[in-house]
Amino acid sequence: MLTPYEFGTPLGRRVYDLRHTRLTNWLHAGVPAATVAERAGDSVPVLLTTYARCVDGQLDDLKQRIERAGELPDPAAARG
């Protein structure tokens, strides 16, 4: 909650801009959309409707993460 003085400043009148910047920065930094949505008090679909451009450039990184996570150990190597 802003004090009356804070609300009367130019920055105070633009609180939504600060929120938007924070959420954009988190998404650009790779924070999962579900985490950002929870902290913002939004659902993931609502968040991604507004901020979809923030995650567009992350597809290659996400594909690599999925591939690494899907690699299973070789059972023959585990037996020695």
N, CA, C and O atoms as CSV, one atom per row, in Angstrom:
chain,resi,resn,atom,element,x,y,z
A,1,MET,N,N,0.851,-1.174,0.000
A,1,MET,CA,C,0.000,0.000,0.000
A,1,MET,C,C,0.896,1.236,0.000
A,1,MET,O,O,1.862,1.309,0.759
A,2,LEU,N,N,0.583,2.172,-0.824
A,2,LEU,CA,C,1.348,3.416,-0.894
A,2,LEU,C,C,0.801,4.443,0.091
A,2,LEU,O,O,-0.401,4.505,0.350
A,3,THR,N,N,1.702,5.233,0.626
A,3,THR,CA,C,1.271,6.343,1.473
A,3,THR,C,C,0.675,7.414,0.561
A,3,THR,O,O,0.918,7.389,-0.646
A,4,PRO,N,N,-0.096,8.350,1.108
A,4,PRO,CA,C,-0.628,9.430,0.272
A,4,PRO,C,C,0.491,10.202,-0.447
A,4,PRO,O,O,0.330,10.602,-1.600
A,5,TYR,N,N,1.624,10.407,0.239
A,5,TYR,CA,C,2.731,11.113,-0.405
A,5,TYR,C,C,3.272,10.313,-1.588
A,5,TYR,O,O,3.475,10.861,-2.671
A,6,GLU,N,N,3.506,9.007,-1.376
A,6,GLU,CA,C,4.046,8.163,-2.444
A,6,GLU,C,C,3.091,8.111,-3.631
A,6,GLU,O,O,3.508,8.183,-4.787
A,7,PHE,N,N,1.809,7.985,-3.326
A,7,PHE,CA,C,0.820,7.908,-4.398
A,7,PHE,C,C,0.799,9.189,-5.229
A,7,PHE,O,O,0.516,9.147,-6.426
A,8,GLY,N,N,1.094,10.318,-4.603
A,8,GLY,CA,C,1.066,11.598,-5.299
A,8,GLY,C,C,2.272,11.867,-6.174
A,8,GLY,O,O,2.273,12.835,-6.935
A,9,THR,N,N,3.303,11.035,-6.088
A,9,THR,CA,C,4.488,11.235,-6.920
A,9,THR,C,C,4.252,10.652,-8.310
A,9,THR,O,O,3.380,9.800,-8.481
A,10,PRO,N,N,5.015,11.100,-9.302
A,10,PRO,CA,C,4.862,10.522,-10.645
A,10,PRO,C,C,5.051,9.010,-10.651
A,10,PRO,O,O,4.337,8.299,-11.359
A,11,LEU,N,N,5.994,8.518,-9.877
A,11,LEU,CA,C,6.222,7.084,-9.816
A,11,LEU,C,C,5.035,6.375,-9.166
A,11,LEU,O,O,4.643,5.290,-9.595
A,12,GLY,N,N,4.482,6.977,-8.158
A,12,GLY,CA,C,3.339,6.384,-7.474
A,12,GLY,C,C,2.127,6.237,-8.370
A,12,GLY,O,O,1.345,5.297,-8.225
A,13,ARG,N,N,1.978,7.151,-9.281
A,13,ARG,CA,C,0.833,7.073,-10.200
A,13,ARG,C,C,1.049,5.993,-11.255
A,13,ARG,O,O,0.112,5.615,-11.957
A,14,ARG,N,N,2.267,5.500,-11.368
A,14,ARG,CA,C,2.580,4.511,-12.389
A,14,ARG,C,C,2.969,3.162,-11.781
A,14,ARG,O,O,3.825,2.461,-12.322
A,15,VAL,N,N,2.344,2.796,-10.659
A,15,VAL,CA,C,2.669,1.547,-9.971
A,15,VAL,C,C,2.529,0.356,-10.909
A,15,VAL,O,O,3.335,-0.573,-10.858
A,16,TYR,N,N,1.528,0.378,-11.752
A,16,TYR,CA,C,1.347,-0.745,-12.673
A,16,TYR,C,C,2.559,-0.888,-13.589
A,16,TYR,O,O,2.946,-2.009,-13.920
A,17,ASP,N,N,3.162,0.220,-14.002
A,17,ASP,CA,C,4.350,0.147,-14.849
A,17,ASP,C,C,5.486,-0.576,-14.131
A,17,ASP,O,O,6.221,-1.352,-14.742
A,18,LEU,N,N,5.624,-0.318,-12.837
A,18,LEU,CA,C,6.661,-0.990,-12.065
A,18,LEU,C,C,6.393,-2.490,-11.986
A,18,LEU,O,O,7.310,-3.302,-12.104
A,19,ARG,N,N,5.138,-2.844,-11.785
A,19,ARG,CA,C,4.749,-4.257,-11.725
A,19,ARG,C,C,5.032,-4.926,-13.063
A,19,ARG,O,O,5.594,-6.020,-13.112
A,20,HIS,N,N,4.648,-4.277,-14.124
A,20,HIS,CA,C,4.857,-4.809,-15.464
A,20,HIS,C,C,6.348,-5.032,-15.732
A,20,HIS,O,O,6.739,-6.063,-16.280
A,21,THR,N,N,7.161,-4.074,-15.350
A,21,THR,CA,C,8.602,-4.194,-15.539
A,21,THR,C,C,9.160,-5.357,-14.747
A,21,THR,O,O,9.974,-6.124,-15.262
A,22,ARG,N,N,8.735,-5.498,-13.504
A,22,ARG,CA,C,9.214,-6.593,-12.659
A,22,ARG,C,C,8.858,-7.950,-13.265
A,22,ARG,O,O,9.713,-8.831,-13.357
A,23,LEU,N,N,7.616,-8.120,-13.674
A,23,LEU,CA,C,7.189,-9.401,-14.238
A,23,LEU,C,C,7.930,-9.691,-15.540
A,23,LEU,O,O,8.346,-10.824,-15.785
A,24,THR,N,N,8.091,-8.676,-16.363
A,24,THR,CA,C,8.832,-8.835,-17.616
A,24,THR,C,C,10.265,-9.270,-17.338
A,24,THR,O,O,10.768,-10.188,-17.986
A,25,ASN,N,N,10.923,-8.629,-16.390
A,25,ASN,CA,C,12.304,-8.979,-16.056
A,25,ASN,C,C,12.415,-10.411,-15.544
A,25,ASN,O,O,13.346,-11.130,-15.907
A,26,TRP,N,N,11.477,-10.824,-14.707
A,26,TRP,CA,C,11.504,-12.204,-14.209
A,26,TRP,C,C,11.375,-13.198,-15.351
A,26,TRP,O,O,12.120,-14.177,-15.408
A,27,LEU,N,N,10.442,-12.960,-16.255
A,27,LEU,CA,C,10.252,-13.879,-17.378
A,27,LEU,C,C,11.474,-13.900,-18.293
A,27,LEU,O,O,11.895,-14.968,-18.738
A,28,HIS,N,N,12.041,-12.738,-18.574
A,28,HIS,CA,C,13.253,-12.673,-19.398
A,28,HIS,C,C,14.413,-13.406,-18.731
A,28,HIS,O,O,15.277,-13.956,-19.414
A,29,ALA,N,N,14.435,-13.415,-17.416
A,29,ALA,CA,C,15.511,-14.080,-16.682
A,29,ALA,C,C,15.317,-15.588,-16.610
A,29,ALA,O,O,16.186,-16.304,-16.114
A,30,GLY,N,N,14.178,-16.073,-17.104
A,30,GLY,CA,C,13.941,-17.512,-17.120
A,30,GLY,C,C,13.189,-18.055,-15.920
A,30,GLY,O,O,13.110,-19.270,-15.743
A,31,VAL,N,N,12.635,-17.180,-15.092
A,31,VAL,CA,C,11.817,-17.651,-13.973
A,31,VAL,C,C,10.581,-18.329,-14.572
A,31,VAL,O,O,9.933,-17.752,-15.446
A,32,PRO,N,N,10.243,-19.536,-14.121
A,32,PRO,CA,C,9.098,-20.242,-14.703
A,32,PRO,C,C,7.809,-19.411,-14.639
A,32,PRO,O,O,7.541,-18.726,-13.653
A,33,ALA,N,N,7.033,-19.492,-15.703
A,33,ALA,CA,C,5.792,-18.709,-15.800
A,33,ALA,C,C,4.852,-19.004,-14.634
A,33,ALA,O,O,4.164,-18.103,-14.154
A,34,ALA,N,N,4.815,-20.247,-14.177
A,34,ALA,CA,C,3.925,-20.584,-13.060
A,34,ALA,C,C,4.343,-19.844,-11.785
A,34,ALA,O,O,3.489,-19.419,-11.006
A,35,THR,N,N,5.636,-19.693,-11.574
A,35,THR,CA,C,6.135,-18.974,-10.402
A,35,THR,C,C,5.809,-17.490,-10.496
A,35,THR,O,O,5.357,-16.878,-9.529
A,36,VAL,N,N,6.044,-16.922,-11.674
A,36,VAL,CA,C,5.748,-15.503,-11.880
A,36,VAL,C,C,4.256,-15.252,-11.714
A,36,VAL,O,O,3.856,-14.286,-11.065
A,37,ALA,N,N,3.435,-16.115,-12.297
A,37,ALA,CA,C,1.979,-15.948,-12.199
A,37,ALA,C,C,1.520,-16.000,-10.749
A,37,ALA,O,O,0.684,-15.200,-10.329
A,38,GLU,N,N,2.063,-16.936,-9.987
A,38,GLU,CA,C,1.679,-17.055,-8.582
A,38,GLU,C,C,2.038,-15.786,-7.810
A,38,GLU,O,O,1.229,-15.275,-7.035
A,39,ARG,N,N,3.251,-15.283,-8.025
A,39,ARG,CA,C,3.692,-14.084,-7.312
A,39,ARG,C,C,2.910,-12.850,-7.743
A,39,ARG,O,O,2.723,-11.918,-6.960
A,40,ALA,N,N,2.450,-12.850,-9.004
A,40,ALA,CA,C,1.698,-11.708,-9.525
A,40,ALA,C,C,0.218,-11.787,-9.179
A,40,ALA,O,O,-0.514,-10.810,-9.334
A,41,GLY,N,N,-0.223,-12.954,-8.709
A,41,GLY,CA,C,-1.641,-13.118,-8.412
A,41,GLY,C,C,-2.474,-13.340,-9.661
A,41,GLY,O,O,-3.669,-13.044,-9.688
A,42,ASP,N,N,-1.829,-13.866,-10.699
A,42,ASP,CA,C,-2.510,-14.156,-11.967
A,42,ASP,C,C,-2.478,-15.652,-12.225
A,42,ASP,O,O,-1.730,-16.388,-11.582
A,43,SER,N,N,-3.292,-16.092,-13.166
A,43,SER,CA,C,-3.177,-17.465,-13.638
A,43,SER,C,C,-2.112,-17.489,-14.732
A,43,SER,O,O,-1.783,-16.450,-15.304
A,44,VAL,N,N,-1.580,-18.663,-15.019
A,44,VAL,CA,C,-0.567,-18.780,-16.077
A,44,VAL,C,C,-1.141,-18.339,-17.428
A,44,VAL,O,O,-0.465,-17.605,-18.150
A,45,PRO,N,N,-2.371,-18.759,-17.805
A,45,PRO,CA,C,-2.894,-18.295,-19.102
A,45,PRO,C,C,-3.014,-16.772,-19.195
A,45,PRO,O,O,-2.710,-16.190,-20.236
A,46,VAL,N,N,-3.451,-16.128,-18.120
A,46,VAL,CA,C,-3.566,-14.666,-18.136
A,46,VAL,C,C,-2.185,-14.044,-18.254
A,46,VAL,O,O,-1.986,-13.114,-19.035
A,47,LEU,N,N,-1.241,-14.547,-17.492
A,47,LEU,CA,C,0.124,-14.019,-17.541
A,47,LEU,C,C,0.706,-14.156,-18.946
A,47,LEU,O,O,1.271,-13.201,-19.478
A,48,LEU,N,N,0.571,-15.332,-19.545
A,48,LEU,CA,C,1.176,-15.556,-20.863
A,48,LEU,C,C,0.452,-14.803,-21.978
A,48,LEU,O,O,1.049,-14.500,-23.011
A,49,THR,N,N,-0.815,-14.503,-21.777
A,49,THR,CA,C,-1.519,-13.682,-22.761
A,49,THR,C,C,-0.911,-12.289,-22.810
A,49,THR,O,O,-0.775,-11.700,-23.883
A,50,THR,N,N,-0.552,-11.773,-21.662
A,50,THR,CA,C,0.017,-10.427,-21.584
A,50,THR,C,C,1.504,-10.400,-21.888
A,50,THR,O,O,1.999,-9.453,-22.500
A,51,TYR,N,N,2.220,-11.433,-21.464
A,51,TYR,CA,C,3.683,-11.404,-21.510
A,51,TYR,C,C,4.277,-12.462,-22.447
A,51,TYR,O,O,5.435,-12.840,-22.273
A,52,ALA,N,N,3.528,-12.941,-23.421
A,52,ALA,CA,C,4.008,-14.009,-24.301
A,52,ALA,C,C,5.323,-13.654,-24.977
A,52,ALA,O,O,6.166,-14.530,-25.173
A,53,ARG,N,N,5.515,-12.407,-25.333
A,53,ARG,CA,C,6.747,-12.027,-26.029
A,53,ARG,C,C,7.968,-12.194,-25.150
A,53,ARG,O,O,9.088,-12.255,-25.656
A,54,CYS,N,N,7.774,-12.270,-23.847
A,54,CYS,CA,C,8.904,-12.402,-22.915
A,54,CYS,C,C,9.470,-13.814,-22.900
A,54,CYS,O,O,10.615,-14.007,-22.491
A,55,VAL,N,N,8.715,-14.787,-23.327
A,55,VAL,CA,C,9.198,-16.159,-23.307
A,55,VAL,C,C,9.466,-16.693,-24.713
A,55,VAL,O,O,9.898,-17.836,-24.858
A,56,ASP,N,N,9.224,-15.900,-25.740
A,56,ASP,CA,C,9.446,-16.345,-27.113
A,56,ASP,C,C,10.870,-16.797,-27.364
A,56,ASP,O,O,11.074,-17.824,-28.011
A,57,GLY,N,N,11.842,-16.084,-26.888
A,57,GLY,CA,C,13.229,-16.387,-27.165
A,57,GLY,C,C,13.810,-17.509,-26.331
A,57,GLY,O,O,15.000,-17.800,-26.448
A,58,GLN,N,N,13.017,-18.142,-25.501
A,58,GLN,CA,C,13.523,-19.168,-24.600
A,58,GLN,C,C,13.306,-20.585,-25.115
A,58,GLN,O,O,13.657,-21.542,-24.425
A,59,LEU,N,N,12.743,-20.745,-26.297
A,59,LEU,CA,C,12.379,-22.066,-26.784
A,59,LEU,C,C,13.581,-22.990,-26.926
A,59,LEU,O,O,13.504,-24.149,-26.516
A,60,ASP,N,N,14.675,-22.523,-27.487
A,60,ASP,CA,C,15.851,-23.377,-27.654
A,60,ASP,C,C,16.383,-23.863,-26.306
A,60,ASP,O,O,16.716,-25.038,-26.151
A,61,ASP,N,N,16.461,-22.959,-25.342
A,61,ASP,CA,C,16.927,-23.344,-24.013
A,61,ASP,C,C,15.992,-24.369,-23.382
A,61,ASP,O,O,16.453,-25.332,-22.770
A,62,LEU,N,N,14.689,-24.172,-23.524
A,62,LEU,CA,C,13.729,-25.111,-22.950
A,62,LEU,C,C,13.827,-26.479,-23.603
A,62,LEU,O,O,13.721,-27.500,-22.922
A,63,LYS,N,N,14.030,-26.513,-24.920
A,63,LYS,CA,C,14.187,-27.798,-25.613
A,63,LYS,C,C,15.412,-28.539,-25.088
A,63,LYS,O,O,15.361,-29.751,-24.876
A,64,GLN,N,N,16.505,-27.821,-24.878
A,64,GLN,CA,C,17.721,-28.456,-24.349
A,64,GLN,C,C,17.490,-28.991,-22.939
A,64,GLN,O,O,17.960,-30.078,-22.605
A,65,ARG,N,N,16.778,-28.245,-22.120
A,65,ARG,CA,C,16.484,-28.713,-20.759
A,65,ARG,C,C,15.649,-29.982,-20.793
A,65,ARG,O,O,15.907,-30.922,-20.042
A,66,ILE,N,N,14.644,-30.009,-21.670
A,66,ILE,CA,C,13.778,-31.188,-21.787
A,66,ILE,C,C,14.594,-32.392,-22.228
A,66,ILE,O,O,14.433,-33.487,-21.691
A,67,GLU,N,N,15.472,-32.189,-23.210
A,67,GLU,CA,C,16.298,-33.297,-23.693
A,67,GLU,C,C,17.222,-33.811,-22.590
A,67,GLU,O,O,17.373,-35.021,-22.424
A,68,ARG,N,N,17.842,-32.898,-21.835
A,68,ARG,CA,C,18.740,-33.322,-20.745
A,68,ARG,C,C,17.961,-34.063,-19.654
A,68,ARG,O,O,18.436,-35.063,-19.115
A,69,ALA,N,N,16.784,-33.575,-19.339
A,69,ALA,CA,C,15.983,-34.196,-18.283
A,69,ALA,C,C,15.472,-35.568,-18.710
A,69,ALA,O,O,15.232,-36.434,-17.868
A,70,GLY,N,N,15.308,-35.765,-20.013
A,70,GLY,CA,C,14.781,-37.027,-20.512
A,70,GLY,C,C,15.828,-38.097,-20.712
A,70,GLY,O,O,15.487,-39.241,-21.011
A,71,GLU,N,N,17.110,-37.752,-20.554
A,71,GLU,CA,C,18.166,-38.736,-20.735
A,71,GLU,C,C,18.168,-39.697,-19.559
A,71,GLU,O,O,18.263,-39.288,-18.402
A,72,LEU,N,N,18.062,-40.981,-19.874
A,72,LEU,CA,C,18.064,-42.001,-18.836
A,72,LEU,C,C,19.432,-42.673,-18.797
A,72,LEU,O,O,20.097,-42.780,-19.827
A,73,PRO,N,N,19.854,-43.122,-17.631
A,73,PRO,CA,C,21.147,-43.808,-17.556
A,73,PRO,C,C,21.087,-45.136,-18.302
A,73,PRO,O,O,20.036,-45.770,-18.390
A,74,ASP,N,N,22.221,-45.537,-18.831
A,74,ASP,CA,C,22.332,-46.810,-19.535
A,74,ASP,C,C,22.339,-47.935,-18.497
A,74,ASP,O,O,23.242,-47.987,-17.663
A,75,PRO,N,N,21.350,-48.838,-18.530
A,75,PRO,CA,C,21.289,-49.914,-17.507
A,75,PRO,C,C,22.526,-50.820,-17.553
A,75,PRO,O,O,22.966,-51.313,-16.514
A,76,ALA,N,N,23.083,-51.042,-18.734
A,76,ALA,CA,C,24.265,-51.912,-18.835
A,76,ALA,C,C,25.456,-51.249,-18.137
A,76,ALA,O,O,26.248,-51.933,-17.490
A,77,ALA,N,N,25.587,-49.946,-18.258
A,77,ALA,CA,C,26.703,-49.240,-17.625
A,77,ALA,C,C,26.554,-49.260,-16.106
A,77,ALA,O,O,27.551,-49.256,-15.383
A,78,ALA,N,N,25.335,-49.282,-15.630
A,78,ALA,CA,C,25.093,-49.283,-14.192
A,78,ALA,C,C,25.492,-50.613,-13.559
A,78,ALA,O,O,25.863,-50.659,-12.386
A,79,ARG,N,N,25.415,-51.706,-14.342
A,79,ARG,CA,C,25.770,-53.026,-13.814
A,79,ARG,C,C,27.283,-53.236,-13.759
A,79,ARG,O,O,27.774,-54.115,-13.052
A,80,GLY,N,N,28.008,-52.420,-14.512
A,80,GLY,CA,C,29.459,-52.459,-14.479
A,80,GLY,C,C,30.007,-53.412,-15.417
A,80,GLY,O,O,31.226,-53.560,-15.506
